[in-house]
């Protein structure tokens, strides 16, 4: 994740954009952590804090009392949908009653094993004189799991849920605010009154406020007005569990139901059947808001529905297996690229509705494309309507800024030691897998979670109980997250963006690992891009830099990223990093891609790389699609198509991507010529590929290379082909090995090695040479 991805509170945009963080980019003026601000405010008279007094709030809202909620019934079996059933409950005066209840939108998390959505529990009387009826979706078991940090389907309980109760249509609301004195629902249904519809606090010390409000229907906007027990603080908050939000800069939540007729069952079945099997991972990372825009319509981004018409066909035609979407969760500032989230359960409303996003994912699945989403459990912004200081206390974040405030991103860090916060985050992860059929989660900024001293100077962090810098609570949370995901969705991927040498990120949890399926190979990206940005005349002195990654390539299950972070903040595009004249720059880029696809590990490329984007990425602009009118850019695009086709077709390229039996050096010592060669291996000799890389513009007419097997070797790929923009130097005929040992092999052969190119060979009659 880039060092500068921030959210801007409406009303502060100009001031925020005028300030810049030490890492550059658009952002907000750095403010004091809330803990410090709170302590400072406590020392001042109440009238000077800018917060309304309690009597002022009461005058606004009218006289009110906090009523006692009914104790929920024990969890019971599920009746048929729509059936009215007897439910034993405790009414507000403690008298046991048997009532009839029916929930209109009974839902179930498809594979969530912990808790299902049960029936609404409510006293028998109609409560016509009450603006908020006593009602609950929570059982005692729900509350127990919530307090233990083990409730992983909270989205079925908290938030707003339209339903029918005692023949009356309305909406059930529930919100966690344990330090609130009063919680009210305000919205267009009551003229945005702050006190007319007060929720009821549960008396089980869960801190949950809940109730049913008649006549509140799908599509209505609302917020919570929270009056804290402390510091005379009151605030209007968006619903943390809302499925839909207003378009920024507006901040209201919207009552909504996630109803969509999915057409991707064939994809889901295939995904399950392939679970645990070796398969290729070629990922196209993209930012939906800037992939393609409508210049004729004020340069607006494509909507989810418009993307569904164009993106799936393009990704399939290019041959990628997956897309990775930069965060689509609701965020108030587009300049954060989605990494400063205020609505964890809501699709970003700028591009359409939740069902519109579902339609896009469904279309991708029907084209055979998997969907990975970026997920950000590492931090959240300080926007007043969001999670920060939610009920007048540091509820979701650590109170001590040395653990709870992020110095790089001016944001707040989740309190991973609080069980209810763990339930919130893990429920959110499972929500996207369940309701949106997502195939994987790429967890952002994992290193910032693992280390207490991440980006902090001495004295700015608190050691753990053993005196170390490891964040034990975050480690435990990540293990719980991976366990919950893989227990409920065994075929789904979790991928860590982790930039350090933390051991066993992809190791099994039972063996002490974190349990991720893959980890971004950040060291490979850094070393490789540094090598390719070096003038070829000096590369002989950097041979160890390009070969170093193989030393640790199998210590984790790695994905090789060429991500968005490498084409922003003045770093230029990938093409812009390449040295030399135009021909050499394009040849370098072709060689980089061919080398990447041959290297062990999954592959990830940020959008624009496949067309040799000339300028660095700008989230407010479309990709430079007009470049495809020029042959060199067409050549790069064609190269990527064929690399993806080879990668998926050749078992040697992916069957043992994460284990050493899939790789063997032939020669890594020809630093003088900046040449290296290696084998990618499957299970049979005829499936092996011999890869030879020449990273200088020198042509080698007769280059001897060791061969592991006697026979004929056929060129199956050459990045120097003229169709890609190369000089078209080829090995057109099959090459017969000679019984002359070389490079530690029993056989050898003489090949023609094109300039600044990567060539793949395969045994036998493997097809026509290209």
C-alpha positions in Angstrom: 0.0 0.0 0.0 1.2 3.5 -0.8 2.4 5.7 2.0 -0.4 8.2 1.4 -3.9 7.1 1.2 -6.2 9.3 3.2 -9.8 10.3 3.7 -11.0 13.8 3.8 -13.9 14.9 6.0 -16.4 17.0 4.1 -15.8 20.6 4.8 -12.1 20.3 5.1 -11.2 19.3 1.6 -9.3 22.5 0.6 -7.3 22.6 3.8 -6.6 18.9 3.6 -5.4 19.0 0.0 -3.2 21.9 0.8 -1.2 19.9 3.3 1.1 17.0 2.3 2.5 14.1 4.3 6.2 13.3 4.4 5.6 10.7 1.7 3.9 13.1 -0.7 0.5 12.9 -2.3 -2.9 14.4 -1.5 -3.8 14.4 2.1 -5.0 15.9 5.3 -3.3 18.3 7.6 -1.9 16.2 10.4 -4.0 16.5 13.5 -3.5 15.6 17.2 -4.5 12.0 18.0 -8.0 11.9 19.6 -6.6 10.7 22.9 -4.5 13.8 23.2 -7.3 16.1 22.0 -9.7 14.5 24.5 -7.3 15.1 27.4 -6.7 18.7 26.3 -10.5 19.3 26.0 -11.2 17.8 29.4 -9.1 20.6 31.0 -11.2 23.3 29.4 -14.7 24.6 30.4 -17.4 22.6 28.6 -18.7 25.7 26.8 -15.3 26.0 25.0 -15.1 22.5 23.7 -17.5 23.0 20.8 -19.7 20.2 22.0 -23.4 20.6 23.0 -24.4 20.4 26.6 -26.7 17.6 27.7 -29.5 20.0 28.4 -29.2 21.5 24.9 -29.5 18.0 23.4 -32.5 17.2 25.6 -34.1 20.5 24.4 -33.6 19.5 20.8 -34.8 15.9 21.2 -37.6 16.4 23.7 -38.0 14.5 27.0 -37.0 10.9 26.7 -36.2 7.9 28.7 -34.1 4.9 28.0 -36.3 1.9 28.2 -35.3 -1.6 29.2 -35.0 -4.2 26.5 -36.4 -7.6 26.5 -34.2 -10.5 27.4 -33.8 -12.6 24.2 -35.0 -16.1 24.1 -32.7 -19.1 23.8 -31.6 -20.1 20.3 -34.0 -22.6 18.7 -34.5 -24.4 15.5 -35.3 -22.6 12.3 -38.9 -22.6 11.0 -39.9 -22.4 7.3 -39.6 -19.1 5.6 -42.5 -16.8 6.2 -44.1 -19.0 8.9 -45.4 -17.5 12.1 -44.1 -19.4 15.0 -44.5 -19.3 18.8 -41.5 -17.7 20.6 -41.0 -17.6 24.3 -39.7 -14.2 25.3 -39.4 -12.0 28.4 -41.4 -8.8 28.1 -40.2 -5.5 29.5 -41.7 -6.2 32.9 -40.1 -9.6 33.1 -43.3 -11.6 32.6 -42.8 -14.6 30.3 -45.0 -14.6 27.3 -45.4 -16.7 24.1 -45.7 -14.5 21.1 -45.8 -15.0 17.3 -43.1 -13.4 15.2 -42.2 -13.5 11.5 -39.1 -12.0 9.8 -39.7 -10.8 6.3 -36.1 -11.2 5.0 -34.7 -14.2 6.7 -31.2 -14.7 5.3 -28.4 -17.1 5.8 -24.7 -16.8 5.3 -24.1 -19.4 2.7 -21.1 -21.1 4.3 -20.9 -19.3 7.7 -21.1 -22.1 10.2 -21.2 -19.9 13.4 -24.6 -18.3 13.5 -27.6 -18.1 11.2 -30.1 -15.3 11.0 -32.9 -16.4 13.2 -36.4 -15.0 13.9 -37.1 -11.7 15.5 -37.7 -11.8 19.2 -40.3 -9.3 20.5 -43.1 -8.9 23.1 -46.6 -9.8 21.9 -48.2 -6.4 22.1 -48.3 -4.3 19.0 -46.7 -1.3 20.8 -48.6 1.2 18.6 -47.9 4.1 20.9 -44.1 3.5 20.9 -42.0 5.1 18.1 -39.4 2.3 18.6 -40.7 -1.2 19.3 -38.8 -3.7 21.5 -37.3 -6.3 19.1 -34.1 -8.2 18.8 -32.4 -10.5 16.3 -29.9 -11.6 19.0 -30.0 -14.8 20.9 -28.0 -15.5 24.1 -25.6 -17.5 22.0 -25.1 -14.5 19.6 -24.2 -12.3 22.6 -21.8 -14.9 24.0 -20.0 -15.2 20.6 -19.9 -11.5 20.2 -18.2 -11.0 23.5 -15.8 -13.8 22.9 -14.7 -12.3 19.5 -16.1 -15.4 17.7 -19.3 -14.1 16.1 -18.4 -14.1 12.4 -21.8 -13.2 10.9 -22.6 -10.0 12.7 -23.9 -8.5 9.4 -27.0 -10.6 9.9 -27.7 -9.0 13.2 -26.2 -5.5 13.5 -27.1 -2.7 11.1 -30.5 -2.1 9.6 -32.8 -5.0 8.4 -36.1 -4.4 6.7 -38.8 -6.8 8.0 -42.4 -7.4 8.9 -43.3 -7.5 12.5 -46.8 -8.2 13.8 -48.1 -7.4 10.3 -46.3 -4.1 10.3 -43.6 -3.3 7.7 -40.5 -1.5 9.1 -36.8 -1.8 9.9 -34.9 -3.3 12.8 -31.9 -1.4 13.8 -29.0 -2.5 16.0 -25.7 -0.8 16.8 -22.8 -1.4 19.2 -22.2 1.7 21.4 -21.5 0.5 25.0 -20.5 3.9 26.3 -23.5 5.7 25.0 -26.1 7.3 27.2 -28.6 7.4 24.4 -28.7 6.2 20.8 -31.4 7.4 18.4 -32.1 6.8 14.8 -32.5 10.0 12.8 -33.4 10.1 9.1 -35.7 11.3 6.4 -38.6 9.3 8.0 -38.6 11.6 11.1 -37.2 14.9 9.7 -33.8 14.0 10.9 -34.9 14.4 14.5 -32.1 13.6 16.9 -34.2 12.2 19.8 -37.6 11.1 18.6 -36.6 7.5 17.9 -34.4 6.2 20.7 -33.2 2.6 20.6 -33.3 0.3 23.6 -30.1 -0.8 25.3 -29.8 -4.5 26.0 -29.3 -5.4 29.6 -26.7 -8.2 29.0 -23.8 -5.7 29.0 -23.2 -6.3 25.3 -23.4 -2.5 24.7 -25.9 -3.2 21.8 -28.8 -0.8 21.2 -31.7 -2.1 19.1 -35.3 -1.7 18.2 -37.9 -1.9 15.4 -39.2 1.3 13.8 -42.4 0.9 11.8 -42.7 2.4 8.3 -39.0 2.7 7.8 -38.5 1.1 4.5 -35.8 0.1 2.0 -34.1 3.1 0.4 -34.6 5.5 3.3 -31.6 7.4 4.6 -30.6 7.5 8.3 -27.8 8.0 10.8 -27.3 7.3 14.5 -27.3 10.1 16.9 -25.1 9.0 19.8 -25.0 10.8 23.2 -22.0 9.6 25.1 -21.8 9.1 28.9 -18.6 11.1 28.8 -17.5 14.7 28.3 -21.0 15.8 27.1 -20.1 14.4 23.8 -22.7 13.7 21.1 -22.2 13.0 17.4 -24.0 11.8 14.3 -22.6 8.5 13.0 -23.1 6.5 9.9 -24.1 2.9 10.5 -20.9 0.7 10.6 -22.9 -2.2 9.2 -24.9 -0.4 6.6 -24.9 -2.2 3.2 -25.4 1.1 1.3 -24.3 4.7 1.7 -24.9 8.1 0.2 -22.5 9.3 -2.4 -19.7 11.4 -0.9 -19.4 14.0 0.4 -22.8 13.1 1.9 -22.6 10.7 4.8 -26.0 9.1 5.5 -26.5 5.3 5.5 -29.3 3.8 3.5 -31.7 1.0 4.5 -31.1 -1.7 2.0 -31.5 -5.4 1.3 -28.9 -7.5 -0.6 -31.1 -9.3 -3.0 -29.5 -10.5 -6.2 -30.2 -13.5 -8.5 -26.7 -14.9 -9.0 -25.9 -16.8 -12.2 -22.4 -18.0 -11.3 -23.1 -21.4 -9.7 -21.0 -23.2 -12.4 -18.0 -21.0 -11.4 -18.5 -21.6 -7.7 -18.7 -25.4 -8.3 -15.5 -25.3 -10.4 -13.8 -23.2 -7.8 -14.6 -25.8 -5.1 -13.5 -28.7 -7.3 -10.1 -27.0 -7.9 -9.4 -26.3 -4.2 -6.0 -27.4 -3.2 -4.9 -28.3 -6.7 -1.9 -26.6 -8.5 -3.3 -23.9 -10.7 -2.0 -20.7 -12.5 -2.6 -17.3 -10.8 -2.3 -14.4 -13.2 -3.9 -11.4 -11.6 -4.9 -8.1 -13.2 -4.9 -5.5 -10.5 -7.1 -2.5 -11.2 -8.7 0.6 -9.7 -12.3 0.6 -11.0 -12.6 4.3 -11.0 -9.8 5.0 -13.4 -9.6 1.9 -15.6 -11.7 3.5 -18.3 -13.6 6.8 -18.2 -16.2 8.7 -20.2 -14.5 11.8 -21.5 -17.6 12.8 -23.3 -19.5 12.8 -20.0 -17.4 15.1 -17.9 -14.7 12.4 -17.7 -16.7 10.4 -15.2 -15.7 6.8 -14.3 -17.6 3.8 -15.6 -20.3 2.5 -13.3 -20.3 -1.1 -12.1 -22.9 -1.9 -14.7 -20.8 -0.3 -17.5 -17.7 -2.1 -16.3 -19.6 -5.4 -16.4 -20.1 -4.8 -20.2 -16.4 -4.2 -20.9 -14.1 -5.5 -18.2 -14.9 -9.3 -18.1 -14.5 -9.6 -21.9 -11.2 -7.7 -21.9 -9.7 -9.6 -19.0 -10.7 -12.9 -20.6 -9.3 -11.9 -24.0 -6.0 -10.9 -22.3 -5.8 -14.3 -20.6 -5.7 -13.3 -16.9 -7.1 -15.7 -14.4 -8.2 -13.2 -11.8 -8.8 -9.5 -11.2 -7.8 -7.8 -8.0 -9.9 -4.8 -7.2 -8.4 -2.0 -5.1 -10.8 -1.4 -2.3 -14.5 -1.1 -3.3 -15.7 -0.5 0.2 -17.2 2.9 0.9 -14.6 5.7 1.3 -15.2 9.4 1.4 -12.2 10.6 -0.5 -11.3 9.2 -3.9 -7.7 10.3 -3.5 -7.3 7.6 -0.8 -7.8 5.0 -3.6 -10.2 3.2 -1.3 -7.7 2.5 1.5 -9.3 4.9 4.0 -12.6 3.1 4.6 -15.6 4.5 6.5 -18.2 1.9 5.3 -16.7 -1.6 5.6 -20.0 -3.4 4.6 -21.0 -0.9 1.9 -20.0 -0.9 -1.8 -18.6 2.4 -2.8 -21.7 4.3 -4.0 -20.0 6.5 -6.5 -20.0 3.7 -9.1 -23.4 2.3 -8.3 -25.5 0.2 -5.9 -24.5 -3.0 -4.0 -26.4 -5.1 -6.5 -24.6 -3.3 -9.4 -21.3 -4.5 -7.9 -22.7 -8.0 -7.5 -23.7 -7.9 -11.2 -20.1 -7.0 -12.1 -18.6 -9.8 -10.0 -21.3 -12.2 -11.5 -20.3 -11.2 -15.0 -16.6 -11.8 -14.3 -17.4 -15.2 -12.9 -19.4 -16.1 -16.0 -16.4 -15.2 -18.1 -14.2 -17.6 -16.0 -12.5 -14.7 -14.1 -11.9 -14.9 -10.3 -12.3 -11.8 -8.1 -9.9 -10.9 -5.4 -10.6 -7.8 -3.3 -8.2 -5.6 -1.3 -9.2 -5.6 2.3 -8.0 -3.1 4.9 -8.1 -4.3 8.5 -5.0 -2.3 9.4 -6.4 1.2 9.9 -9.3 3.5 9.3 -9.7 7.3 8.9 -10.7 9.9 11.5 -13.8 11.2 9.7 -16.3 12.2 12.3 -19.1 10.1 10.8 -17.0 7.0 10.7 -15.6 4.5 13.3 -13.3 6.9 15.2 -14.3 7.9 18.7 -17.6 6.1 18.0 -19.5 6.5 21.2 -17.4 9.2 22.8 -14.6 6.7 23.6 -11.9 5.0 21.6 -14.2 2.0 20.8 -12.7 0.5 17.7 -9.2 2.0 18.1 -6.6 1.9 20.8 -6.9 4.8 23.2 -3.1 5.2 23.5 -1.9 6.9 20.3 1.3 4.9 20.5 -0.8 1.9 19.5 -3.9 3.5 18.1 -2.7 6.2 15.8 -0.9 5.6 12.5 1.8 8.3 11.9 2.2 7.6 8.1 -1.5 7.7 7.2 -3.0 10.0 9.9 -5.5 7.3 10.6 -6.5 5.0 13.5 -5.4 1.5 14.2 -8.0 -1.2 15.2 -7.8 -2.5 18.7 -7.1 -6.2 17.9 -7.2 -7.1 21.6 -10.9 -6.2 21.9 -13.1 -9.2 21.1 -16.0 -7.2 19.7 -13.6 -5.5 17.2 -12.3 -8.9 16.1 -15.9 -10.0 15.6 -16.5 -6.9 13.5 -13.5 -7.4 11.3 -13.8 -11.1 10.7 -17.5 -10.7 10.0 -16.6 -8.1 7.4 -14.2 -10.5 5.7 -16.7 -13.3 5.6 -19.4 -10.8 4.4 -17.7 -10.2 1.1 -17.1 -13.9 0.6 -20.7 -14.8 1.4 -22.8 -12.0 0.0 -20.6 -10.9 -2.9 -19.1 -14.3 -3.9 -15.6 -13.0 -3.7 -12.8 -15.5 -4.5 -10.0 -14.0 -2.4 -9.0 -11.3 0.0 -5.7 -9.5 -0.3 -4.9 -8.1 3.1 -3.3 -4.6 2.9 -0.4 -3.4 5.0 0.1 -6.5 7.1 3.6 -5.4 8.1 2.1 -2.3 9.8 -0.1 -4.7 11.9 2.6 -7.1 12.9 5.1 -4.6 14.3 4.4 -2.3 17.2 7.3 0.0 16.1 6.2 0.1 12.5 7.2 3.6 11.1 7.8 4.8 14.7 10.9 6.2 16.4 12.2 5.2 19.8 9.8 6.2 22.5 6.8 6.3 20.1 5.7 2.7 20.7 4.9 0.4 23.5 6.7 -3.0 23.7 4.6 -6.1 24.2 4.3 -8.0 27.4 7.6 -9.8 26.7 9.4 -6.6 25.8 9.4 -7.2 22.1 8.1 -5.3 19.1 5.8 -7.9 17.8 2.1 -7.0 18.0 0.8 -10.2 19.7 -2.9 -9.1 19.5 -2.6 -8.5 15.7 -0.8 -11.8 15.2 -3.6 -13.6 17.0 -6.2 -11.7 15.0 -4.6 -12.6 11.6 -4.6 -16.3 12.6 -8.2 -16.1 13.7 -9.1 -14.4 10.4 -7.4 -17.0 8.2 -8.9 -19.8 10.3 -12.4 -18.4 9.9 -12.0 -17.8 6.2 -10.6 -21.2 5.4 -13.0 -23.0 7.7 -16.0 -21.5 6.1 -14.7 -21.1 2.5 -11.9 -23.6 2.1 -11.4 -22.8 -1.6 -11.0 -19.0 -1.1 -7.6 -17.3 -1.2 -6.1 -15.0 1.4 -3.0 -13.0 0.3 -0.8 -10.9 2.5 0.9 -7.7 1.5 3.8 -8.2 3.9 7.0 -6.4 3.2 9.4 -7.8 5.8 11.0 -11.2 6.5 8.4 -12.2 9.0 8.6 -16.0 9.1 5.8 -18.4 8.0 3.3 -15.8 6.7 1.9 -18.6 4.5 2.7 -21.3 7.0 0.0 -23.5 8.6 -1.5 -21.9 11.7 -1.1 -25.2 13.6 2.6 -24.9 13.0 2.9 -21.4 14.2 2.3 -19.7 10.8 -0.2 -16.9 10.0 -2.2 -19.1 7.6 -2.2 -17.0 4.4 -2.4 -18.8 1.0 0.1 -16.4 -0.6 2.3 -13.5 0.2 3.4 -10.6 -2.1 7.2 -11.0 -2.9 8.1 -7.4 -2.2 11.8 -8.1 -2.3 11.6 -9.5 -5.8 9.7 -6.5 -7.0 12.2 -4.1 -5.5 15.3 -6.0 -6.7 13.9 -6.7 -10.2 12.8 -3.2 -10.9 16.1 -1.8 -9.7 18.0 -4.2 -11.9 15.9 -3.4 -15.0 16.2 0.4 -14.4 20.0 0.0 -14.5 21.7 0.7 -17.8 22.6 -2.7 -19.5 26.3 -1.8 -19.6 26.4 -2.0 -15.8 24.2 -5.0 -15.3 27.2 -7.3 -15.2 27.8 -5.9 -11.7 24.3 -6.6 -10.5 23.9 -10.3 -11.5 23.5 -11.2 -7.9 20.6 -8.8 -7.6 18.5 -10.5 -10.3 19.3 -14.1 -9.1 19.0 -13.4 -5.4 15.2 -14.1 -5.2 15.6 -17.8 -5.9 17.5 -18.1 -2.6 14.3 -17.5 -0.7 11.7 -18.1 -3.4 10.3 -21.2 -1.7 10.4 -20.0 1.9 6.8 -18.8 1.4 4.1 -19.2 -1.2 4.9 -16.1 -3.1 3.0 -13.9 -5.6 5.2 -11.7 -7.8 3.7 -8.2 -7.9 4.2 -5.3 -10.3 1.7 -3.3 -8.3 0.1 0.1 -8.3 2.6 1.3 -5.6 5.4 1.2 -8.2 3.8 3.6 -10.6 2.7 6.5 -8.4 4.2 9.3 -6.4 6.8 10.3 -9.0 8.1 6.8 -9.6 6.9 6.8 -13.2 5.4 4.0 -15.2 7.1 0.6 -15.8 8.0 1.7 -19.3 9.4 4.9 -17.9 11.8 3.0 -15.6 13.4 1.3 -18.5 16.7 2.8 -19.8 17.9 3.4 -23.3 16.3 4.6 -26.5 12.7 3.7 -27.4 13.6 0.3 -28.9 15.6 -0.7 -25.8 12.9 0.5 -23.4 10.3 -1.6 -25.0 12.7 -4.6 -25.4 13.5 -4.2 -21.7 9.8 -4.2 -20.7 9.2 -7.3 -22.9 12.1 -9.1 -21.2 10.9 -8.1 -17.7 7.5 -9.6 -18.4 8.8 -12.8 -19.9 11.2 -13.2 -17.0 8.4 -12.6 -14.5 6.2 -15.3 -16.0 9.0 -17.8 -16.0 10.0 -17.1 -12.3 8.3 -19.3 -9.7 5.2 -17.9 -8.0 1.9 -16.3 -8.9 1.8 -13.2 -11.1 0.2 -9.8 -10.6 0.3 -6.8 -12.9 -1.3 -3.4 -12.3 -3.6 -2.1 -15.1 -1.8 -0.2 -17.8 1.3 -2.4 -17.6 -0.2 -4.6 -20.4 -0.3 -1.6 -22.8 3.0 -0.1 -21.8 1.4 2.9 -20.1 3.7 5.9 -20.7 2.8 8.1 -17.7 2.4 7.1 -14.1 -1.0 6.2 -12.8 -3.4 9.0 -11.9 -6.6 7.9 -10.1 -8.5 10.8 -11.6 -7.7 9.8 -15.2 -8.4 6.9 -17.5 -5.6 4.6 -18.7 -3.9 5.9 -21.9 -5.9 3.5 -24.2 -5.1 5.7 -27.2 -1.5 4.4 -27.1 -2.8 1.1 -28.7 -2.8 2.9 -32.0 1.0 2.6 -32.0 2.8 -0.7 -32.9 5.2 -0.9 -29.9 2.3 -0.7 -27.4 0.3 -3.2 -29.5 3.3 -5.5 -29.3 3.4 -5.3 -25.5 -0.3 -6.2 -25.3 0.1 -9.1 -27.6 3.1 -10.3 -25.6 1.0 -10.4 -22.4 -1.7 -12.3 -24.2 0.7 -15.0 -25.2 2.5 -15.1 -21.9 -0.8 -15.7 -20.1 -1.7 -18.4 -22.6 1.7 -20.2 -22.2 1.6 -19.8 -18.4 -1.9 -21.5 -18.2 -1.1 -24.2 -20.8 2.3 -25.3 -19.6 2.3 -27.3 -16.3 6.0 -26.6 -15.9 5.1 -23.0 -15.3 2.8 -23.4 -12.4 2.5 -27.0 -11.1 5.4 -26.5 -8.6 5.3 -22.8 -8.3 5.8 -22.9 -4.5 8.3 -25.7 -4.1 11.9 -26.2 -5.2 11.2 -29.2 -7.3 9.7 -26.8 -9.9 13.0 -24.9 -10.5 16.6 -25.8 -11.4 19.4 -23.4 -12.3 21.2 -24.2 -15.5 23.6 -21.3 -15.3 23.5 -18.1 -13.2 27.2 -17.2 -13.4 27.5 -15.5 -16.8 27.5 -12.1 -15.3 29.8 -10.8 -18.0 27.1 -11.2 -20.6 24.2 -10.6 -18.2 22.8 -14.0 -19.2 21.1 -16.6 -17.0 19.2 -19.8 -17.7 17.1 -22.1 -15.7 14.5 -24.9 -15.9 10.8 -24.8 -14.9 9.8 -28.3 -14.1 6.5 -30.3 -13.8 6.3 -34.0 -13.3 7.5 -35.3 -16.7 10.6 -34.4 -18.6 8.6 -33.5 -21.7 6.8 -30.8 -19.6 10.0 -29.0 -18.7 10.8 -25.6 -20.1 14.3 -24.2 -20.5 14.4 -20.4 -20.0 17.3 -18.4 -21.3 17.5 -14.6 -20.5 19.8 -12.1 -22.2 19.5 -8.8 -20.4 21.8 -6.8 -22.8 21.2 -5.6 -26.4 24.1 -7.8 -27.6 23.2 -10.6 -30.0 24.8 -14.0 -29.4 24.8 -16.0 -32.6 26.3 -19.1 -31.1 25.6 -19.5 -27.4 26.2 -22.9 -25.8 23.8 -23.9 -23.1 23.6 -27.0 -20.9 20.6 -29.4 -21.5 19.3 -31.8 -19.0 18.0 -34.3 -21.6 19.2 -35.5 -25.0 17.1 -34.9 -28.0 15.5 -32.0 -29.9 14.6 -28.7 -28.2 12.0 -26.4 -29.8 11.7 -22.7 -29.3 8.1 -22.1 -28.0 8.4 -18.4 -27.1 10.7 -15.5 -27.9 10.1 -12.0 -26.5 12.2 -10.6 -29.5 9.5 -11.7 -32.0 8.6 -8.9 -34.5 4.9 -9.3 -33.6 5.9 -7.9 -30.2 8.1 -5.2 -31.7 11.4 -7.1 -31.5 14.2 -7.6 -34.0 12.9 -11.1 -34.9 16.0 -13.1 -34.2 14.8 -16.7 -33.8 15.8 -20.4 -33.5 13.5 -21.5 -36.2 14.4 -25.1 -36.4 14.5 -27.7 -33.6 17.9 -27.8 -31.9 19.6 -31.2 -31.5 21.6 -31.6 -28.3 25.2 -32.9 -28.3 26.8 -35.4 -25.9 29.0 -32.6 -24.6 28.7 -31.9 -20.9 28.2 -28.2 -20.1 26.8 -26.1 -17.2 26.8 -29.3 -15.1 24.5 -31.0 -17.5 25.3 -34.2 -19.4 24.3 -32.6 -22.7 24.5 -29.2 -24.4 23.3 -27.3 -27.5 24.1 -24.2 -29.3 21.4 -21.6 -29.6 21.0 -18.2 -31.1 20.3 -15.7 -28.3 18.4 -12.6 -29.3 19.3 -9.2 -27.9 17.5 -8.0 -24.8 15.2 -11.0 -24.9 13.9 -14.0 -23.0 13.5 -17.3 -24.9 11.6 -20.5 -23.8 12.5 -23.9 -25.1 10.7 -27.2 -24.7 11.6 -30.9 -25.5 10.3 -32.6 -28.6 7.7 -31.6 -31.1 6.1 -29.0 -28.9 4.6 -26.8 -31.6 5.8 -24.2 -34.0 8.6 -21.9 -33.0 7.6 -18.3 -32.4 
